[in-house]
Amino acid sequence: MLYHAYQFQSDALVGVRLMARTARGFFDQPWPFAADHPLLRGASAAMELLSHAGINHERPEFGINSVAIEGEQVPVYEEVAATHPFCRLLHFRKEGARPEPTLLVVAPLSGHFSTLLRDAVDTLLPDHDVYLADWINARNVPLSSGGFGLDDFVELMIRFIRVLGPRIHVVAVCQPAVPVLAAVSLLAAAGEKAEPLSATLMGGPIDTRANPTAVNLFAKAHPLEWFDSRVITTVPPRFRGAFRRVYPGFLQLAGFMSMNLDRHLRAHWSMFRSLIAGDNESAAAIREFYEEYTTVMDLPAEFYLETVKRVFQDHDLPLGRLRVKGTLVEPAAIERTALLTIEGERDDISGLGQTRAAHALCRSLPAARKAHYEAPRVGHFGVFHGRRWRSDIYPRVKAFIRAEDEGASGRRKS
């Protein structure tokens, strides 16, 4: 009933947004002697905020049609390299062949679409051949496609790595750090040639016992049955995934916004004042962020519950008891895949030390093949989005990947 009630409210809000958009068009008319009147500007700004209120469930477009390489705009084409009921392997193919590292970027399977990494992909593209794990909204996946749990995530990463390998690099952002490290560990233990040259883990919950955040404490404070009964619901009949059990994206968004409600209210107040002042550039930046932030997708219930239990409550990976379809995951088996971990000093989702914990687990990997960077004054989203990502974090990621790629070429020649 929870999802049905939400959908009823969401449908009702569509008409309100349309009326607000119409009213804003009225207020924005060049009325003689009144176009710049504070009352009209204020009313227009209010209608602007109201017209963008609510949540969207449709995946946005990446909209990356070209990238600048050595001063030249090179066309970019999105192509599907492999498919799965819950995910697509999306290739951002650039026109013309170039000798550059191949990257598999793994977006978090969370309440947001993979377009949350648009800035990261756009930044990576000029120097790399980029592939992306592009997740599909679970409410659009028919029941006949079966379930999707944490083990399925790991196996899918292994499949994608095999499709692209050998000699690829993997970048996992946030939650996928755990299944990606597990996938690389299993490939290493099996001695597969597809084992990646490097793995970059960014703001991921490898060991949530280190500096637990409010998210971690909340997961520990409630038994799994609480999550199953309170936040898991079924998809309404009107969607392709009708009757599938999911963790709705609107619930995760509500949880995230409640953690920093004052910040979100200040942002919207700032947008309102910018619109009144005619500062459309500042208002557009805030609007663009929230249009992405309030676009959400549903997660398969199996994956959500298993992640809560095995990652946040039982800490299976750092305690050496994580199994994937019965096979023990042993990061100590990794000897060839170089490891880079990135953390943000102000990350309130994955606390400091949680991602870095991967280094202790990969104890067979030489110290020279490991690197860690803590980005000062950077929060969770700043690790992969925004000015600090582009100017400070990305150059380190690029240099690390390039060094490993060139090192592999040198080892092959020798």
C-alpha positions as CSV (number, residue, x, y, z in Angstrom):
1,M,0.0,0.0,0.0
2,L,2.9,2.4,0.6
3,Y,3.9,2.5,-3.0
4,H,0.3,2.8,-4.2
5,A,-0.2,5.8,-1.8
6,Y,3.0,7.4,-3.0
7,Q,2.1,6.9,-6.7
8,F,-1.4,8.5,-6.1
9,Q,0.2,11.6,-4.6
10,S,2.8,11.7,-7.3
11,D,0.2,11.6,-10.0
12,A,-1.8,14.3,-8.3
13,L,1.3,16.6,-8.2
14,V,1.7,16.4,-12.0
15,G,-1.3,18.7,-12.5
16,V,0.0,21.1,-9.8
17,R,3.4,21.3,-11.6
18,L,1.7,22.0,-14.9
19,M,-0.4,24.8,-13.5
20,A,2.7,26.3,-11.8
21,R,4.5,26.2,-15.2
22,T,1.6,27.9,-16.9
23,A,1.4,30.6,-14.1
24,R,5.2,31.2,-14.4
25,G,4.8,31.9,-18.1
26,F,2.1,34.4,-17.3
27,F,4.3,36.2,-14.7
28,D,7.3,36.2,-17.0
29,Q,5.5,38.2,-19.7
30,P,7.0,41.6,-20.5
31,W,4.1,43.5,-18.8
32,P,4.4,47.3,-19.4
33,F,5.7,49.1,-16.4
34,A,5.6,46.0,-14.2
35,A,7.9,43.3,-15.7
36,D,10.6,44.0,-13.1
37,H,8.2,44.6,-10.2
38,P,9.4,42.6,-7.1
39,L,5.9,41.0,-6.6
40,L,5.9,39.6,-10.2
41,R,9.5,38.4,-9.9
42,G,8.7,36.8,-6.5
43,A,5.6,35.1,-7.9
44,S,7.6,33.9,-10.9
45,A,10.3,32.5,-8.7
46,A,7.8,30.7,-6.5
47,M,6.1,29.1,-9.5
48,E,9.5,28.1,-10.8
49,L,10.2,26.2,-7.6
50,L,6.8,24.6,-7.5
51,S,7.0,23.5,-11.1
52,H,10.1,21.5,-10.3
53,A,8.7,20.0,-7.1
54,G,8.3,16.3,-6.8
55,I,10.2,13.2,-7.9
56,N,11.0,11.8,-11.4
57,H,11.4,8.1,-12.1
58,E,12.5,8.2,-15.7
59,R,16.2,7.8,-16.5
60,P,17.7,11.1,-17.8
61,E,20.0,11.1,-20.8
62,F,23.7,11.5,-20.4
63,G,23.7,14.0,-23.1
64,I,27.5,13.7,-23.8
65,N,27.6,14.1,-27.6
66,S,31.2,15.2,-27.9
67,V,34.4,15.7,-25.9
68,A,37.4,18.0,-26.4
69,I,40.6,16.2,-27.2
70,E,43.7,18.3,-27.9
71,G,41.5,21.2,-28.8
72,E,39.3,19.3,-31.1
73,Q,35.6,18.3,-30.5
74,V,35.4,14.5,-31.0
75,P,31.9,13.0,-31.4
76,V,30.7,10.5,-28.8
77,Y,28.2,7.7,-29.4
78,E,26.4,5.6,-26.7
79,E,26.3,1.9,-27.6
80,V,25.1,-1.1,-25.7
81,A,28.0,-3.6,-25.4
82,A,26.2,-6.2,-23.3
83,T,22.8,-6.6,-21.6
84,H,21.2,-8.0,-18.5
85,P,17.7,-7.7,-17.2
86,F,18.8,-5.3,-14.5
87,C,21.8,-3.6,-16.2
88,R,23.3,-2.5,-19.5
89,L,27.0,-2.3,-20.3
90,L,27.0,1.1,-22.0
91,H,30.0,2.1,-24.2
92,F,30.8,5.8,-24.8
93,R,32.5,5.2,-28.1
94,K,34.5,8.1,-29.5
95,E,34.9,8.6,-33.2
96,G,38.4,7.4,-34.3
97,A,40.7,4.8,-32.7
98,R,43.1,5.9,-30.0
99,P,45.6,4.0,-27.8
100,E,44.1,4.6,-24.4
101,P,43.2,2.7,-21.3
102,T,39.9,0.9,-21.2
103,L,37.7,1.7,-18.2
104,L,34.8,-0.1,-16.7
105,V,33.0,2.5,-14.5
106,V,30.6,0.9,-12.0
107,A,27.8,3.3,-10.8
108,P,26.1,2.6,-7.5
109,L,23.0,0.5,-7.6
110,S,21.2,2.9,-5.3
111,G,18.2,5.2,-5.5
112,H,19.7,7.2,-8.3
113,F,20.3,6.4,-12.0
114,S,23.9,6.0,-13.3
115,T,23.5,9.5,-14.8
116,L,24.5,10.7,-11.3
117,L,28.0,10.0,-12.7
118,R,27.6,12.2,-15.7
119,D,30.3,14.6,-14.6
120,A,32.7,11.7,-13.8
121,V,32.1,10.1,-17.2
122,D,32.5,13.4,-19.0
123,T,35.8,14.0,-17.2
124,L,37.1,10.5,-17.9
125,L,36.3,10.4,-21.6
126,P,39.1,12.5,-23.1
127,D,41.7,10.1,-21.8
128,H,40.0,6.7,-21.6
129,D,37.8,4.3,-23.5
130,V,34.8,4.4,-21.1
131,Y,32.3,1.7,-20.4
132,L,29.6,2.1,-17.7
133,A,27.4,-0.3,-15.7
134,D,24.0,1.4,-16.4
135,W,21.4,0.1,-14.0
136,I,17.7,-0.3,-14.9
137,N,14.9,0.8,-12.7
138,A,13.7,-2.4,-10.9
139,R,10.1,-1.3,-11.2
140,N,10.5,-1.8,-15.0
141,V,12.0,-5.3,-14.8
142,P,9.3,-8.0,-15.1
143,L,9.0,-10.7,-12.4
144,S,9.8,-13.3,-15.0
145,S,13.4,-12.0,-15.1
146,G,13.9,-13.4,-11.6
147,G,15.6,-11.7,-8.6
148,F,18.9,-9.8,-8.3
149,G,21.0,-10.1,-5.1
150,L,24.5,-9.2,-4.0
151,D,25.9,-12.4,-5.4
152,D,24.3,-11.6,-8.8
153,F,25.9,-8.2,-8.7
154,V,29.3,-9.8,-8.2
155,E,28.8,-12.3,-10.9
156,L,27.6,-9.6,-13.3
157,M,30.8,-7.6,-12.7
158,I,32.9,-10.7,-13.4
159,R,30.9,-11.1,-16.7
160,F,31.5,-7.5,-17.7
161,I,35.2,-7.7,-16.9
162,R,35.5,-10.8,-19.0
163,V,33.6,-9.1,-21.9
164,L,36.1,-6.1,-21.8
165,G,39.3,-7.8,-20.7
166,P,42.1,-8.4,-20.5
167,R,44.0,-5.2,-19.7
168,I,41.1,-3.2,-18.4
169,H,40.8,-0.9,-15.4
170,V,37.8,-0.8,-13.0
171,V,36.5,2.3,-11.2
172,A,33.8,1.6,-8.5
173,V,31.9,4.6,-7.1
174,C,30.4,4.2,-3.6
175,Q,28.5,1.0,-2.8
176,P,29.9,-1.1,-5.7
177,A,33.3,-1.0,-4.1
178,V,32.3,-4.2,-2.2
179,P,31.0,-6.3,-5.1
180,V,33.8,-5.0,-7.4
181,L,36.6,-6.0,-4.9
182,A,34.8,-9.3,-4.5
183,A,34.7,-9.9,-8.3
184,V,38.4,-9.0,-8.7
185,S,39.3,-11.3,-5.8
186,L,37.4,-14.2,-7.4
187,L,39.1,-13.6,-10.7
188,A,42.5,-13.5,-9.1
189,A,41.9,-16.7,-7.1
190,A,40.9,-18.5,-10.3
191,G,44.0,-17.2,-12.1
192,E,42.0,-15.7,-14.9
193,K,43.7,-13.6,-17.6
194,A,40.7,-11.2,-17.4
195,E,41.9,-9.9,-14.0
196,P,41.9,-6.1,-14.3
197,L,45.2,-4.1,-14.3
198,S,43.8,-1.8,-11.6
199,A,40.8,-1.2,-9.4
200,T,39.9,2.3,-8.1
201,L,37.5,2.3,-5.2
202,M,35.9,5.7,-4.4
203,G,34.0,6.4,-1.2
204,G,32.9,2.8,-0.8
205,P,31.8,0.8,2.4
206,I,34.5,-1.8,2.4
207,D,34.5,-1.8,6.3
208,T,31.8,0.3,7.9
209,R,33.2,-0.4,11.3
210,A,35.7,2.4,10.7
211,N,34.3,5.8,11.6
212,P,30.6,4.8,11.2
213,T,28.3,7.4,9.8
214,A,24.7,8.0,10.5
215,V,23.8,5.7,7.6
216,N,26.0,2.9,9.1
217,L,24.6,3.4,12.6
218,F,21.0,3.3,11.4
219,A,21.7,0.0,9.6
220,K,23.1,-1.5,12.7
221,A,20.4,-0.2,15.0
222,H,17.6,-2.2,13.3
223,P,17.2,-5.9,12.6
224,L,16.8,-7.0,9.0
225,E,13.1,-7.8,9.7
226,W,12.6,-4.1,10.4
227,F,13.9,-3.1,7.0
228,D,11.9,-5.9,5.3
229,S,8.6,-4.8,6.9
230,R,9.1,-1.0,6.8
231,V,10.9,-0.1,3.6
232,I,10.3,-3.0,1.2
233,T,7.1,-2.8,-0.9
234,T,5.7,-4.1,-4.1
235,V,5.5,-2.3,-7.5
236,P,2.0,-1.2,-8.5
237,P,0.3,-3.1,-11.4
238,R,0.7,-0.3,-13.9
239,F,4.4,-0.9,-14.3
240,R,6.3,-3.6,-16.2
241,G,7.8,-4.9,-12.9
242,A,4.3,-5.2,-11.3
243,F,4.3,-7.0,-7.9
244,R,8.1,-7.1,-7.8
245,R,9.4,-6.5,-4.2
246,V,11.6,-3.4,-4.2
247,Y,13.2,-0.8,-2.0
248,P,11.6,2.4,-3.6
249,G,13.9,5.2,-4.7
250,F,11.6,7.8,-3.2
251,L,12.2,6.3,0.3
252,Q,16.0,6.5,-0.1
253,L,15.8,10.0,-1.3
254,A,13.6,11.0,1.7
255,G,16.2,9.4,4.0
256,F,19.1,11.2,2.3
257,M,17.4,14.6,2.4
258,S,16.3,14.2,6.0
259,M,20.0,13.8,7.0
260,N,20.8,17.3,5.6
261,L,17.4,19.0,5.6
262,D,18.8,22.4,6.5
263,R,21.3,22.2,3.7
264,H,18.6,21.4,1.1
265,L,16.3,24.1,2.5
266,R,19.1,26.7,2.2
267,A,19.8,25.6,-1.4
268,H,16.2,26.1,-2.4
269,W,16.1,29.5,-0.6
270,S,19.2,30.5,-2.4
271,M,17.7,29.4,-5.7
272,F,14.5,31.5,-4.9
273,R,16.6,34.6,-4.2
274,S,18.7,34.1,-7.3
275,L,15.6,34.0,-9.4
276,I,14.3,37.2,-7.9
277,A,17.6,38.9,-8.4
278,G,17.8,37.8,-12.0
279,D,20.9,35.6,-11.4
280,N,19.8,32.9,-13.7
281,E,23.2,31.2,-13.9
282,S,23.3,30.5,-10.1
283,A,19.7,29.4,-10.1
284,A,20.3,27.1,-13.1
285,A,23.2,25.3,-11.3
286,I,21.0,24.6,-8.3
287,R,18.1,23.5,-10.5
288,E,20.3,21.2,-12.5
289,F,21.6,19.5,-9.4
290,Y,18.2,18.9,-7.9
291,E,16.7,17.7,-11.1
292,E,19.3,14.9,-11.1
293,Y,19.1,14.4,-7.3
294,T,15.3,14.0,-7.3
295,T,15.3,11.5,-10.2
296,V,15.2,8.1,-8.5
297,M,15.0,4.4,-9.3
298,D,13.9,1.4,-7.3
299,L,16.2,-1.3,-6.1
300,P,15.5,-5.1,-6.1
301,A,14.5,-6.0,-2.6
302,E,17.0,-9.0,-2.5
303,F,20.0,-6.8,-3.3
304,Y,19.0,-4.1,-0.8
305,L,18.3,-6.5,2.1
306,E,21.4,-8.6,1.4
307,T,23.6,-5.4,1.3
308,V,22.2,-4.2,4.6
309,K,22.8,-7.6,6.2
310,R,26.2,-8.7,4.7
311,V,27.9,-5.3,4.3
312,F,26.5,-3.0,7.0
313,Q,25.5,-5.4,9.8
314,D,27.6,-8.5,9.5
315,H,30.8,-7.0,7.8
316,D,31.3,-10.2,5.9
317,L,34.1,-8.9,3.6
318,P,36.5,-7.4,6.2
319,L,35.9,-10.4,8.5
320,G,36.8,-12.8,5.8
321,R,33.5,-14.7,5.5
322,L,31.9,-13.2,2.4
323,R,30.9,-16.0,0.0
324,V,29.5,-15.6,-3.5
325,K,27.4,-18.6,-4.5
326,G,29.3,-20.7,-1.9
327,T,32.8,-19.6,-2.9
328,L,34.8,-17.7,-0.3
329,V,36.0,-14.3,-1.4
330,E,39.7,-13.8,-0.5
331,P,41.1,-10.4,-1.4
332,A,44.5,-11.7,-0.4
333,A,44.5,-13.6,-3.7
334,I,44.9,-10.3,-5.5
335,E,48.6,-10.0,-6.7
336,R,48.3,-8.4,-10.1
337,T,45.5,-5.8,-9.9
338,A,46.8,-2.5,-8.6
339,L,44.6,-0.7,-6.0
340,L,43.8,2.9,-5.6
341,T,41.3,4.1,-2.9
342,I,39.8,7.6,-2.7
343,E,38.0,9.1,0.3
344,G,36.5,12.5,1.0
345,E,37.4,14.2,4.3
346,R,33.8,15.2,4.9
347,D,32.1,12.1,3.5
348,D,28.9,11.5,5.6
349,I,27.9,8.4,3.8
350,S,31.2,6.3,3.8
351,G,33.4,7.5,6.7
352,L,37.1,8.0,6.5
353,G,38.9,4.7,6.6
354,Q,36.0,2.6,5.3
355,T,37.4,2.5,1.7
356,R,41.0,2.5,2.7
357,A,40.4,-0.8,4.6
358,A,40.7,-2.5,1.2
359,H,44.5,-2.2,1.4
360,A,44.7,-4.3,4.5
361,L,42.6,-7.0,2.9
362,C,44.7,-7.1,-0.3
363,R,47.8,-8.0,1.8
364,S,49.5,-10.0,-1.1
365,L,49.6,-6.9,-3.3
366,P,53.0,-5.1,-3.1
367,A,53.0,-1.7,-1.5
368,A,54.2,-0.2,-4.7
369,R,51.0,-1.2,-6.4
370,K,48.8,0.5,-3.8
371,A,47.8,4.1,-3.4
372,H,45.4,6.1,-1.3
373,Y,44.2,9.7,-1.4
374,E,42.1,11.6,1.1
375,A,40.5,14.7,-0.5
376,P,40.4,17.6,1.9
377,R,37.1,19.4,2.5
378,V,35.3,17.0,0.1
379,G,32.0,15.3,0.9
380,H,30.6,12.1,-0.6
381,F,29.3,13.5,-3.9
382,G,32.4,15.7,-4.3
383,V,34.5,12.6,-4.6
384,F,33.1,12.0,-8.1
385,H,31.3,15.3,-9.0
386,G,32.2,18.9,-9.2
387,R,35.2,21.2,-9.2
388,R,37.3,19.3,-6.7
389,W,36.7,16.0,-8.6
390,R,37.9,17.6,-11.8
391,S,40.8,19.6,-10.5
392,D,42.1,17.5,-7.6
393,I,40.9,13.9,-7.6
394,Y,40.7,13.1,-11.3
395,P,44.3,13.9,-12.1
396,R,45.4,11.4,-9.5
397,V,43.1,8.7,-10.9
398,K,44.3,9.4,-14.4
399,A,48.0,9.2,-13.4
400,F,47.5,6.0,-11.5
401,I,45.6,4.3,-14.3
402,R,48.1,5.5,-16.9
403,A,51.1,4.3,-14.9
404,E,49.6,0.8,-14.5
405,D,48.6,0.7,-18.2
406,E,52.1,1.6,-19.3
407,G,53.7,-0.6,-16.7
408,A,51.7,-3.6,-18.0
409,S,52.9,-2.8,-21.5
410,G,56.5,-2.7,-20.3
411,R,56.1,-6.0,-18.5
412,R,54.7,-7.6,-21.6
413,K,57.6,-6.4,-23.7
414,S,60.2,-7.7,-21.2
